[in-house]
Amino acid sequence: FDTAPFGRSIGGEIKGFRARDFLTAAEARRCGRCSAFAVAAARMAFADAALKPEQLGGERTAVIIGTTMGEGDVMSDLERVWIHEGLQAVETAKLPRYGTTLLPINVARALGARGMVQTFPAACAAGNYALAFGADQIRAGRVDVVVTGASEILHRLQFAGFVRLGAVAPEKCQPFDKNRKGIIVGEGAGVLILESERNLVRRNARPLAEVGGSGVACDAYHITRPHPDGVGNAQAMLDALRESGVSPDEVDFVNAHGTGTHQNDKIESQVIRRVFGARSIPVSSLKSQIGHCMGAASAMEAIACVATIENGVYPPTLGYETPDPECDVNLVANRAVQGKADIVVNNSLGFGGHDAIVTFARPGRLPERAPAPA
């Protein structure tokens, strides 16, 4: 879309994406871009996990997907046609593409999963909410496999909203930098396959990482700003560590929400120092590399957390130039760093006060839990 009216023109747009590379013709017709992203990512995750359709277990497989606005471009197009050309000009074929509830349904249909489907429209924390809920379903013994993550697209309505809020940087995203000027809006999808231990043993599969625990909260303070004391974020982080059975001293790396906005980075830094004390724990923000993918952000960052554990490499925060005394964290600045990565924390925040944190661990590193009921 034309960005000239907005005074901002930089975005993390995925160019060259072809739905037919991942979807059948029928799937491509019924899916909007956001659903197509989710189905594509799900199929890639499905292949990476070496799962076969017969191993899904039908109703024992759930699909749980997060998003902020879902098919926002479809909604914008429908409204534009309705307003300017009248209701009769609206293409009825586009109507079934709209709705956040369709994201997990389209993924379930593509994979043949027949268990529960759930959408988490939990703003920019949606991916972690979906992951946390998915892990809970496995631990409760309700399902054996969860296809989970989040999807988001970059479109005019979303871009205009963040520009109007003064949150979009003119050139680049610089998390934790003294001269940071805001976010760069991005898009994409991240999907992970969660499995019960029983299912992994049954198909002789090796897990890349283990979901340790999760914490969710709402600071109930302001629609766009986190609480000045970071109370919800700190509590959710402590809850995630407690559920994981680990202390702050055992965590090796924090993937920060790190938007590049003044208040978010300042308050998040305070929370990290409060939870982990004076310890110099490595911290990084993936948003400096791929932009802020809204609801999909923490799901894509969860994949980066798993890769951090697998490779023992902390991803860098790009664009860092000038230290900010109010963001006194041990930032992995501009270059990747090798290091111990047995336990990592994925932090996410969202409009309205959403806080969602998920921990990941190297397999076998966490204390043993009581088995879930059969």
Secondary structure by P-SEA (a helix, b strand, c coil): ccccccccccccccccccccccccaaaaaaccaaaaaaaaaaaaaaaaacccccccccccbbbbbbbcccaaaaaaaaaaaaaccccccccccccccccccaaaaaaaaaaccccbbbbcccccaaaaaaaaaaaaaaaacccccccccbbbbbcaaaaaaaaaaccccccccccccccccbbbbbcbbbbbbbbcaaaaaaaccccccccccbbbbbcccccccccccaaaaaaaaaaaaaaacccccccccccccccccaaaaaaaaaaaaaaacccccbbbbccccccccccaaaaaaaaaaaaaaaccbbbbbcccccccccccccccccccccccccbbbbbbbbccbbbbbbbbbccccccccccccc
